[in-house]
Amino acid sequence: MSDSLNITGNILKVMALFTEGYDRQLYIREVCGLLPITHGTAYNILTLLEKRGILESVMRGKIRIFTLKRNNQAQHYCALAESYKRVIFSEEFPEADGIICRINPYLFGPSALFGSYAKRSPDESSDIDIFVAGDYDRREIMKISRIFGIRIEVKAYPVDLFTEIKRDDPLIKEVYKSHILIKCQDFFIREAF
């Protein structure tokens, strides 16, 4: 096993940008605008990820555009970034995370949080939006919703329908663009690739 793998918080933040839709194209200056890092740091991280086989780049004029490579190594890094996003979410919104942990046993399939909480911009009237590729126990979810006094909206698609229409459906596109994976993250990542 290699001891040379060094994955910093900044690397995970940059990787998290690429998990927004999994088809995102970013250039160095754009990364600097989205994250509080310098141009040099962004350049070093993007070129390191390219060297590790996670990203690939093309030149468009004088601008170098980076995208995710479609390989197993990139999937592993995306899984790390997704876990990082979940940890950050649980620290920023511990109450919402506690509710999600309570409803998790009643979600029967790969699940993701989307909407205002996933975008990290909820207000007092925000509900918790969950997408499930499978089914869920409506009665238990409603019970938890009443106990905590927050509306929980669950959108469920059968797994086979999800895999069939994933790139054409507006809801699935929204989920992939801005999400926090809460159950079976490997399923979502594999389907994105």
mmCIF file of the C-alpha atoms, coordinates in Angstrom:
data_MODEL
# 
_entry.id   MODEL 
# 
loop_
_atom_site.group_PDB 
_atom_site.id 
_atom_site.type_symbol 
_atom_site.label_atom_id 
_atom_site.label_alt_id 
_atom_site.label_comp_id 
_atom_site.label_asym_id 
_atom_site.label_entity_id 
_atom_site.label_seq_id 
_atom_site.pdbx_PDB_ins_code 
_atom_site.Cartn_x 
_atom_site.Cartn_y 
_atom_site.Cartn_z 
_atom_site.occupancy 
_atom_site.B_iso_or_equiv 
_atom_site.pdbx_formal_charge 
_atom_site.auth_seq_id 
_atom_site.auth_comp_id 
_atom_site.auth_asym_id 
_atom_site.auth_atom_id 
_atom_site.pdbx_PDB_model_num 
ATOM 1   C CA . MET A 1 1   ? 0.000   0.000  0.000   1.00 0.00 ? 1   MET A CA 1 
ATOM 2   C CA . SER A 1 2   ? 1.269   3.452  -0.894  1.00 0.00 ? 2   SER A CA 1 
ATOM 3   C CA . ASP A 1 3   ? 1.971   5.925  1.883   1.00 0.00 ? 3   ASP A CA 1 
ATOM 4   C CA . SER A 1 4   ? 2.364   8.778  -0.594  1.00 0.00 ? 4   SER A CA 1 
ATOM 5   C CA . LEU A 1 5   ? -1.346  9.477  -1.100  1.00 0.00 ? 5   LEU A CA 1 
ATOM 6   C CA . ASN A 1 6   ? -1.974  12.964 0.256   1.00 0.00 ? 6   ASN A CA 1 
ATOM 7   C CA . ILE A 1 7   ? -5.540  14.211 -0.058  1.00 0.00 ? 7   ILE A CA 1 
ATOM 8   C CA . THR A 1 8   ? -6.109  17.626 1.493   1.00 0.00 ? 8   THR A CA 1 
ATOM 9   C CA . GLY A 1 9   ? -9.316  19.484 2.222   1.00 0.00 ? 9   GLY A CA 1 
ATOM 10  C CA . ASN A 1 10  ? -8.655  21.708 -0.792  1.00 0.00 ? 10  ASN A CA 1 
ATOM 11  C CA . ILE A 1 11  ? -8.353  18.670 -3.060  1.00 0.00 ? 11  ILE A CA 1 
ATOM 12  C CA . LEU A 1 12  ? -11.699 17.391 -1.755  1.00 0.00 ? 12  LEU A CA 1 
ATOM 13  C CA . LYS A 1 13  ? -13.291 20.826 -2.275  1.00 0.00 ? 13  LYS A CA 1 
ATOM 14  C CA . VAL A 1 14  ? -12.081 20.881 -5.887  1.00 0.00 ? 14  VAL A CA 1 
ATOM 15  C CA . MET A 1 15  ? -13.269 17.308 -6.460  1.00 0.00 ? 15  MET A CA 1 
ATOM 16  C CA . ALA A 1 16  ? -16.663 18.239 -4.977  1.00 0.00 ? 16  ALA A CA 1 
ATOM 17  C CA . LEU A 1 17  ? -17.054 20.809 -7.772  1.00 0.00 ? 17  LEU A CA 1 
ATOM 18  C CA . PHE A 1 18  ? -16.768 18.019 -10.329 1.00 0.00 ? 18  PHE A CA 1 
ATOM 19  C CA . THR A 1 19  ? -19.496 15.997 -8.575  1.00 0.00 ? 19  THR A CA 1 
ATOM 20  C CA . GLU A 1 20  ? -22.021 18.705 -9.462  1.00 0.00 ? 20  GLU A CA 1 
ATOM 21  C CA . GLY A 1 21  ? -23.532 16.911 -12.426 1.00 0.00 ? 21  GLY A CA 1 
ATOM 22  C CA . TYR A 1 22  ? -20.430 14.759 -12.967 1.00 0.00 ? 22  TYR A CA 1 
ATOM 23  C CA . ASP A 1 23  ? -20.068 16.343 -16.415 1.00 0.00 ? 23  ASP A CA 1 
ATOM 24  C CA . ARG A 1 24  ? -18.794 19.719 -15.316 1.00 0.00 ? 24  ARG A CA 1 
ATOM 25  C CA . GLN A 1 25  ? -16.027 21.476 -17.228 1.00 0.00 ? 25  GLN A CA 1 
ATOM 26  C CA . LEU A 1 26  ? -13.930 23.879 -15.168 1.00 0.00 ? 26  LEU A CA 1 
ATOM 27  C CA . TYR A 1 27  ? -10.985 26.119 -15.863 1.00 0.00 ? 27  TYR A CA 1 
ATOM 28  C CA . ILE A 1 28  ? -8.449  27.321 -13.303 1.00 0.00 ? 28  ILE A CA 1 
ATOM 29  C CA . ARG A 1 29  ? -9.796  30.849 -12.814 1.00 0.00 ? 29  ARG A CA 1 
ATOM 30  C CA . GLU A 1 30  ? -13.340 29.488 -12.460 1.00 0.00 ? 30  GLU A CA 1 
ATOM 31  C CA . VAL A 1 31  ? -12.225 27.198 -9.618  1.00 0.00 ? 31  VAL A CA 1 
ATOM 32  C CA . CYS A 1 32  ? -10.676 30.239 -7.887  1.00 0.00 ? 32  CYS A CA 1 
ATOM 33  C CA . GLY A 1 33  ? -14.001 32.057 -8.173  1.00 0.00 ? 33  GLY A CA 1 
ATOM 34  C CA . LEU A 1 34  ? -15.965 29.152 -6.723  1.00 0.00 ? 34  LEU A CA 1 
ATOM 35  C CA . LEU A 1 35  ? -13.600 28.348 -3.857  1.00 0.00 ? 35  LEU A CA 1 
ATOM 36  C CA . PRO A 1 36  ? -11.518 30.540 -1.550  1.00 0.00 ? 36  PRO A CA 1 
ATOM 37  C CA . ILE A 1 37  ? -8.195  29.387 -3.019  1.00 0.00 ? 37  ILE A CA 1 
ATOM 38  C CA . THR A 1 38  ? -5.509  31.160 -5.011  1.00 0.00 ? 38  THR A CA 1 
ATOM 39  C CA . HIS A 1 39  ? -4.815  30.711 -8.696  1.00 0.00 ? 39  HIS A CA 1 
ATOM 40  C CA . GLY A 1 40  ? -1.592  28.863 -7.870  1.00 0.00 ? 40  GLY A CA 1 
ATOM 41  C CA . THR A 1 41  ? -3.335  26.468 -5.491  1.00 0.00 ? 41  THR A CA 1 
ATOM 42  C CA . ALA A 1 42  ? -6.077  25.756 -8.029  1.00 0.00 ? 42  ALA A CA 1 
ATOM 43  C CA . TYR A 1 43  ? -3.475  25.138 -10.743 1.00 0.00 ? 43  TYR A CA 1 
ATOM 44  C CA . ASN A 1 44  ? -1.467  22.787 -8.520  1.00 0.00 ? 44  ASN A CA 1 
ATOM 45  C CA . ILE A 1 45  ? -4.533  20.786 -7.455  1.00 0.00 ? 45  ILE A CA 1 
ATOM 46  C CA . LEU A 1 46  ? -5.972  20.463 -10.963 1.00 0.00 ? 46  LEU A CA 1 
ATOM 47  C CA . THR A 1 47  ? -2.642  19.394 -12.473 1.00 0.00 ? 47  THR A CA 1 
ATOM 48  C CA . LEU A 1 48  ? -2.051  16.943 -9.594  1.00 0.00 ? 48  LEU A CA 1 
ATOM 49  C CA . LEU A 1 49  ? -5.474  15.380 -10.186 1.00 0.00 ? 49  LEU A CA 1 
ATOM 50  C CA . GLU A 1 50  ? -4.705  15.191 -13.894 1.00 0.00 ? 50  GLU A CA 1 
ATOM 51  C CA . LYS A 1 51  ? -1.352  13.532 -13.151 1.00 0.00 ? 51  LYS A CA 1 
ATOM 52  C CA . ARG A 1 52  ? -3.119  10.987 -10.913 1.00 0.00 ? 52  ARG A CA 1 
ATOM 53  C CA . GLY A 1 53  ? -5.510  10.143 -13.767 1.00 0.00 ? 53  GLY A CA 1 
ATOM 54  C CA . ILE A 1 54  ? -8.607  11.643 -12.138 1.00 0.00 ? 54  ILE A CA 1 
ATOM 55  C CA . LEU A 1 55  ? -9.059  14.600 -14.479 1.00 0.00 ? 55  LEU A CA 1 
ATOM 56  C CA . GLU A 1 56  ? -8.215  15.272 -18.090 1.00 0.00 ? 56  GLU A CA 1 
ATOM 57  C CA . SER A 1 57  ? -7.738  18.615 -19.760 1.00 0.00 ? 57  SER A CA 1 
ATOM 58  C CA . VAL A 1 58  ? -7.985  20.171 -23.195 1.00 0.00 ? 58  VAL A CA 1 
ATOM 59  C CA . MET A 1 59  ? -6.861  23.556 -24.422 1.00 0.00 ? 59  MET A CA 1 
ATOM 60  C CA . ARG A 1 60  ? -9.537  25.852 -25.819 1.00 0.00 ? 60  ARG A CA 1 
ATOM 61  C CA . GLY A 1 61  ? -7.647  28.821 -27.121 1.00 0.00 ? 61  GLY A CA 1 
ATOM 62  C CA . LYS A 1 62  ? -5.464  29.865 -24.203 1.00 0.00 ? 62  LYS A CA 1 
ATOM 63  C CA . ILE A 1 63  ? -7.741  28.331 -21.577 1.00 0.00 ? 63  ILE A CA 1 
ATOM 64  C CA . ARG A 1 64  ? -7.165  24.868 -20.128 1.00 0.00 ? 64  ARG A CA 1 
ATOM 65  C CA . ILE A 1 65  ? -10.477 23.104 -19.411 1.00 0.00 ? 65  ILE A CA 1 
ATOM 66  C CA . PHE A 1 66  ? -10.583 20.221 -16.907 1.00 0.00 ? 66  PHE A CA 1 
ATOM 67  C CA . THR A 1 67  ? -13.174 17.417 -16.781 1.00 0.00 ? 67  THR A CA 1 
ATOM 68  C CA . LEU A 1 68  ? -13.531 14.122 -14.924 1.00 0.00 ? 68  LEU A CA 1 
ATOM 69  C CA . LYS A 1 69  ? -11.968 11.125 -16.594 1.00 0.00 ? 69  LYS A CA 1 
ATOM 70  C CA . ARG A 1 70  ? -14.317 8.170  -16.916 1.00 0.00 ? 70  ARG A CA 1 
ATOM 71  C CA . ASN A 1 71  ? -12.340 5.553  -15.003 1.00 0.00 ? 71  ASN A CA 1 
ATOM 72  C CA . ASN A 1 72  ? -12.338 3.655  -11.709 1.00 0.00 ? 72  ASN A CA 1 
ATOM 73  C CA . GLN A 1 73  ? -9.769  5.927  -10.084 1.00 0.00 ? 73  GLN A CA 1 
ATOM 74  C CA . ALA A 1 74  ? -11.962 8.978  -10.743 1.00 0.00 ? 74  ALA A CA 1 
ATOM 75  C CA . GLN A 1 75  ? -14.940 7.117  -9.251  1.00 0.00 ? 75  GLN A CA 1 
ATOM 76  C CA . HIS A 1 76  ? -12.939 6.464  -6.068  1.00 0.00 ? 76  HIS A CA 1 
ATOM 77  C CA . TYR A 1 77  ? -12.018 10.135 -5.764  1.00 0.00 ? 77  TYR A CA 1 
ATOM 78  C CA . CYS A 1 78  ? -15.647 11.115 -6.388  1.00 0.00 ? 78  CYS A CA 1 
ATOM 79  C CA . ALA A 1 79  ? -16.671 8.783  -3.552  1.00 0.00 ? 79  ALA A CA 1 
ATOM 80  C CA . LEU A 1 80  ? -14.216 10.595 -1.262  1.00 0.00 ? 80  LEU A CA 1 
ATOM 81  C CA . ALA A 1 81  ? -15.611 13.962 -2.368  1.00 0.00 ? 81  ALA A CA 1 
ATOM 82  C CA . GLU A 1 82  ? -19.187 12.778 -1.788  1.00 0.00 ? 82  GLU A CA 1 
ATOM 83  C CA . SER A 1 83  ? -18.285 11.589 1.725   1.00 0.00 ? 83  SER A CA 1 
ATOM 84  C CA . TYR A 1 84  ? -16.585 14.933 2.356   1.00 0.00 ? 84  TYR A CA 1 
ATOM 85  C CA . LYS A 1 85  ? -19.745 16.780 1.247   1.00 0.00 ? 85  LYS A CA 1 
ATOM 86  C CA . ARG A 1 86  ? -21.823 14.654 3.646   1.00 0.00 ? 86  ARG A CA 1 
ATOM 87  C CA . VAL A 1 87  ? -19.503 15.404 6.584   1.00 0.00 ? 87  VAL A CA 1 
ATOM 88  C CA . ILE A 1 88  ? -19.566 19.145 5.842   1.00 0.00 ? 88  ILE A CA 1 
ATOM 89  C CA . PHE A 1 89  ? -23.372 19.010 5.623   1.00 0.00 ? 89  PHE A CA 1 
ATOM 90  C CA . SER A 1 90  ? -23.641 17.234 8.980   1.00 0.00 ? 90  SER A CA 1 
ATOM 91  C CA . GLU A 1 91  ? -21.442 19.901 10.599  1.00 0.00 ? 91  GLU A CA 1 
ATOM 92  C CA . GLU A 1 92  ? -23.314 22.842 9.042   1.00 0.00 ? 92  GLU A CA 1 
ATOM 93  C CA . PHE A 1 93  ? -26.845 21.490 9.564   1.00 0.00 ? 93  PHE A CA 1 
ATOM 94  C CA . PRO A 1 94  ? -26.752 19.039 12.484  1.00 0.00 ? 94  PRO A CA 1 
ATOM 95  C CA . GLU A 1 95  ? -30.529 19.162 13.044  1.00 0.00 ? 95  GLU A CA 1 
ATOM 96  C CA . ALA A 1 96  ? -31.325 18.343 9.412   1.00 0.00 ? 96  ALA A CA 1 
ATOM 97  C CA . ASP A 1 97  ? -28.647 15.643 9.429   1.00 0.00 ? 97  ASP A CA 1 
ATOM 98  C CA . GLY A 1 98  ? -30.238 14.114 12.529  1.00 0.00 ? 98  GLY A CA 1 
ATOM 99  C CA . ILE A 1 99  ? -33.604 14.003 10.757  1.00 0.00 ? 99  ILE A CA 1 
ATOM 100 C CA . ILE A 1 100 ? -32.011 12.387 7.701   1.00 0.00 ? 100 ILE A CA 1 
ATOM 101 C CA . CYS A 1 101 ? -30.374 9.766  9.919   1.00 0.00 ? 101 CYS A CA 1 
ATOM 102 C CA . ARG A 1 102 ? -33.804 8.986  11.416  1.00 0.00 ? 102 ARG A CA 1 
ATOM 103 C CA . ILE A 1 103 ? -35.522 8.585  8.037   1.00 0.00 ? 103 ILE A CA 1 
ATOM 104 C CA . ASN A 1 104 ? -32.652 6.640  6.443   1.00 0.00 ? 104 ASN A CA 1 
ATOM 105 C CA . PRO A 1 105 ? -33.959 3.195  7.539   1.00 0.00 ? 105 PRO A CA 1 
ATOM 106 C CA . TYR A 1 106 ? -37.245 3.968  5.776   1.00 0.00 ? 106 TYR A CA 1 
ATOM 107 C CA . LEU A 1 107 ? -35.642 4.761  2.418   1.00 0.00 ? 107 LEU A CA 1 
ATOM 108 C CA . PHE A 1 108 ? -35.459 1.556  0.398   1.00 0.00 ? 108 PHE A CA 1 
ATOM 109 C CA . GLY A 1 109 ? -32.896 2.290  -2.266  1.00 0.00 ? 109 GLY A CA 1 
ATOM 110 C CA . PRO A 1 110 ? -30.135 4.712  -3.206  1.00 0.00 ? 110 PRO A CA 1 
ATOM 111 C CA . SER A 1 111 ? -31.055 8.121  -1.782  1.00 0.00 ? 111 SER A CA 1 
ATOM 112 C CA . ALA A 1 112 ? -29.898 11.719 -2.083  1.00 0.00 ? 112 ALA A CA 1 
ATOM 113 C CA . LEU A 1 113 ? -30.765 15.014 -0.470  1.00 0.00 ? 113 LEU A CA 1 
ATOM 114 C CA . PHE A 1 114 ? -31.437 17.784 -2.988  1.00 0.00 ? 114 PHE A CA 1 
ATOM 115 C CA . GLY A 1 115 ? -32.978 21.252 -2.973  1.00 0.00 ? 115 GLY A CA 1 
ATOM 116 C CA . SER A 1 116 ? -32.077 24.116 -0.648  1.00 0.00 ? 116 SER A CA 1 
ATOM 117 C CA . TYR A 1 117 ? -30.297 21.979 1.959   1.00 0.00 ? 117 TYR A CA 1 
ATOM 118 C CA . ALA A 1 118 ? -28.072 20.367 -0.672  1.00 0.00 ? 118 ALA A CA 1 
ATOM 119 C CA . LYS A 1 119 ? -27.288 23.843 -2.019  1.00 0.00 ? 119 LYS A CA 1 
ATOM 120 C CA . ARG A 1 120 ? -26.454 24.841 1.566   1.00 0.00 ? 120 ARG A CA 1 
ATOM 121 C CA . SER A 1 121 ? -28.944 27.709 1.459   1.00 0.00 ? 121 SER A CA 1 
ATOM 122 C CA . PRO A 1 122 ? -32.020 26.696 3.478   1.00 0.00 ? 122 PRO A CA 1 
ATOM 123 C CA . ASP A 1 123 ? -34.245 29.239 5.169   1.00 0.00 ? 123 ASP A CA 1 
ATOM 124 C CA . GLU A 1 124 ? -36.830 28.800 7.916   1.00 0.00 ? 124 GLU A CA 1 
ATOM 125 C CA . SER A 1 125 ? -39.506 27.674 5.445   1.00 0.00 ? 125 SER A CA 1 
ATOM 126 C CA . SER A 1 126 ? -37.288 25.106 3.693   1.00 0.00 ? 126 SER A CA 1 
ATOM 127 C CA . ASP A 1 127 ? -38.379 21.516 3.580   1.00 0.00 ? 127 ASP A CA 1 
ATOM 128 C CA . ILE A 1 128 ? -36.139 18.477 3.318   1.00 0.00 ? 128 ILE A CA 1 
ATOM 129 C CA . ASP A 1 129 ? -36.169 17.128 -0.245  1.00 0.00 ? 129 ASP A CA 1 
ATOM 130 C CA . ILE A 1 130 ? -35.113 13.515 -0.706  1.00 0.00 ? 130 ILE A CA 1 
ATOM 131 C CA . PHE A 1 131 ? -34.767 11.561 -3.940  1.00 0.00 ? 131 PHE A CA 1 
ATOM 132 C CA . VAL A 1 132 ? -34.975 7.754  -3.779  1.00 0.00 ? 132 VAL A CA 1 
ATOM 133 C CA . ALA A 1 133 ? -34.219 5.328  -6.588  1.00 0.00 ? 133 ALA A CA 1 
ATOM 134 C CA . GLY A 1 134 ? -36.537 2.726  -5.130  1.00 0.00 ? 134 GLY A CA 1 
ATOM 135 C CA . ASP A 1 135 ? -39.302 3.087  -2.559  1.00 0.00 ? 135 ASP A CA 1 
ATOM 136 C CA . TYR A 1 136 ? -39.875 4.424  0.957   1.00 0.00 ? 136 TYR A CA 1 
ATOM 137 C CA . ASP A 1 137 ? -42.191 4.005  3.940   1.00 0.00 ? 137 ASP A CA 1 
ATOM 138 C CA . ARG A 1 138 ? -44.564 6.969  3.593   1.00 0.00 ? 138 ARG A CA 1 
ATOM 139 C CA . ARG A 1 139 ? -46.164 6.489  6.997   1.00 0.00 ? 139 ARG A CA 1 
ATOM 140 C CA . GLU A 1 140 ? -42.860 6.487  8.922   1.00 0.00 ? 140 GLU A CA 1 
ATOM 141 C CA . ILE A 1 141 ? -41.537 9.489  6.980   1.00 0.00 ? 141 ILE A CA 1 
ATOM 142 C CA . MET A 1 142 ? -44.754 11.420 7.754   1.00 0.00 ? 142 MET A CA 1 
ATOM 143 C CA . LYS A 1 143 ? -44.473 10.462 11.428  1.00 0.00 ? 143 LYS A CA 1 
ATOM 144 C CA . ILE A 1 144 ? -40.882 11.782 11.601  1.00 0.00 ? 144 ILE A CA 1 
ATOM 145 C CA . SER A 1 145 ? -41.957 14.905 9.720   1.00 0.00 ? 145 SER A CA 1 
ATOM 146 C CA . ARG A 1 146 ? -44.650 15.628 12.329  1.00 0.00 ? 146 ARG A CA 1 
ATOM 147 C CA . ILE A 1 147 ? -42.336 14.909 15.271  1.00 0.00 ? 147 ILE A CA 1 
ATOM 148 C CA . PHE A 1 148 ? -39.700 17.388 14.072  1.00 0.00 ? 148 PHE A CA 1 
ATOM 149 C CA . GLY A 1 149 ? -42.116 19.930 12.623  1.00 0.00 ? 149 GLY A CA 1 
ATOM 150 C CA . ILE A 1 150 ? -40.478 20.062 9.207   1.00 0.00 ? 150 ILE A CA 1 
ATOM 151 C CA . ARG A 1 151 ? -41.925 19.017 5.876   1.00 0.00 ? 151 ARG A CA 1 
ATOM 152 C CA . ILE A 1 152 ? -40.112 16.082 4.281   1.00 0.00 ? 152 ILE A CA 1 
ATOM 153 C CA . GLU A 1 153 ? -40.735 15.660 0.562   1.00 0.00 ? 153 GLU A CA 1 
ATOM 154 C CA . VAL A 1 154 ? -39.665 12.344 -0.953  1.00 0.00 ? 154 VAL A CA 1 
ATOM 155 C CA . LYS A 1 155 ? -39.561 11.820 -4.713  1.00 0.00 ? 155 LYS A CA 1 
ATOM 156 C CA . ALA A 1 156 ? -39.244 8.142  -5.600  1.00 0.00 ? 156 ALA A CA 1 
ATOM 157 C CA . TYR A 1 157 ? -38.479 6.555  -8.962  1.00 0.00 ? 157 TYR A CA 1 
ATOM 158 C CA . PRO A 1 158 ? -38.240 2.809  -9.548  1.00 0.00 ? 158 PRO A CA 1 
ATOM 159 C CA . VAL A 1 159 ? -34.563 1.839  -9.878  1.00 0.00 ? 159 VAL A CA 1 
ATOM 160 C CA . ASP A 1 160 ? -34.947 0.539  -13.440 1.00 0.00 ? 160 ASP A CA 1 
ATOM 161 C CA . LEU A 1 161 ? -36.700 3.741  -14.524 1.00 0.00 ? 161 LEU A CA 1 
ATOM 162 C CA . PHE A 1 162 ? -33.972 5.828  -12.870 1.00 0.00 ? 162 PHE A CA 1 
ATOM 163 C CA . THR A 1 163 ? -31.190 4.040  -14.743 1.00 0.00 ? 163 THR A CA 1 
ATOM 164 C CA . GLU A 1 164 ? -33.140 4.257  -18.002 1.00 0.00 ? 164 GLU A CA 1 
ATOM 165 C CA . ILE A 1 165 ? -33.989 7.985  -18.006 1.00 0.00 ? 165 ILE A CA 1 
ATOM 166 C CA . LYS A 1 166 ? -31.288 9.468  -15.774 1.00 0.00 ? 166 LYS A CA 1 
ATOM 167 C CA . ARG A 1 167 ? -29.979 12.046 -18.256 1.00 0.00 ? 167 ARG A CA 1 
ATOM 168 C CA . ASP A 1 168 ? -33.329 13.076 -19.757 1.00 0.00 ? 168 ASP A CA 1 
ATOM 169 C CA . ASP A 1 169 ? -35.418 13.713 -16.652 1.00 0.00 ? 169 ASP A CA 1 
ATOM 170 C CA . PRO A 1 170 ? -35.364 17.274 -15.209 1.00 0.00 ? 170 PRO A CA 1 
ATOM 171 C CA . LEU A 1 171 ? -35.671 16.063 -11.599 1.00 0.00 ? 171 LEU A CA 1 
ATOM 172 C CA . ILE A 1 172 ? -32.780 13.621 -11.942 1.00 0.00 ? 172 ILE A CA 1 
ATOM 173 C CA . LYS A 1 173 ? -30.672 16.337 -13.592 1.00 0.00 ? 173 LYS A CA 1 
ATOM 174 C CA . GLU A 1 174 ? -31.438 18.622 -10.638 1.00 0.00 ? 174 GLU A CA 1 
ATOM 175 C CA . VAL A 1 175 ? -30.505 15.887 -8.165  1.00 0.00 ? 175 VAL A CA 1 
ATOM 176 C CA . TYR A 1 176 ? -27.184 15.206 -9.911  1.00 0.00 ? 176 TYR A CA 1 
ATOM 177 C CA . LYS A 1 177 ? -26.375 18.914 -10.166 1.00 0.00 ? 177 LYS A CA 1 
ATOM 178 C CA . SER A 1 178 ? -26.790 19.656 -6.459  1.00 0.00 ? 178 SER A CA 1 
ATOM 179 C CA . HIS A 1 179 ? -26.984 16.787 -3.988  1.00 0.00 ? 179 HIS A CA 1 
ATOM 180 C CA . ILE A 1 180 ? -25.746 15.194 -0.808  1.00 0.00 ? 180 ILE A CA 1 
ATOM 181 C CA . LEU A 1 181 ? -25.697 11.416 -1.151  1.00 0.00 ? 181 LEU A CA 1 
ATOM 182 C CA . ILE A 1 182 ? -27.205 9.776  1.912   1.00 0.00 ? 182 ILE A CA 1 
ATOM 183 C CA . LYS A 1 183 ? -27.521 6.111  0.943   1.00 0.00 ? 183 LYS A CA 1 
ATOM 184 C CA . CYS A 1 184 ? -25.722 3.868  -1.590  1.00 0.00 ? 184 CYS A CA 1 
ATOM 185 C CA . GLN A 1 185 ? -23.379 6.548  -2.933  1.00 0.00 ? 185 GLN A CA 1 
ATOM 186 C CA . ASP A 1 186 ? -21.607 3.998  -5.143  1.00 0.00 ? 186 ASP A CA 1 
ATOM 187 C CA . PHE A 1 187 ? -24.854 3.496  -7.097  1.00 0.00 ? 187 PHE A CA 1 
ATOM 188 C CA . PHE A 1 188 ? -25.198 7.201  -7.913  1.00 0.00 ? 188 PHE A CA 1 
ATOM 189 C CA . ILE A 1 189 ? -21.530 7.549  -8.844  1.00 0.00 ? 189 ILE A CA 1 
ATOM 190 C CA . ARG A 1 190 ? -21.582 4.435  -11.035 1.00 0.00 ? 190 ARG A CA 1 
ATOM 191 C CA . GLU A 1 191 ? -24.716 5.659  -12.821 1.00 0.00 ? 191 GLU A CA 1 
ATOM 192 C CA . ALA A 1 192 ? -23.124 9.071  -13.381 1.00 0.00 ? 192 ALA A CA 1 
ATOM 193 C CA . PHE A 1 193 ? -20.166 7.426  -15.091 1.00 0.00 ? 193 PHE A CA 1 
# 
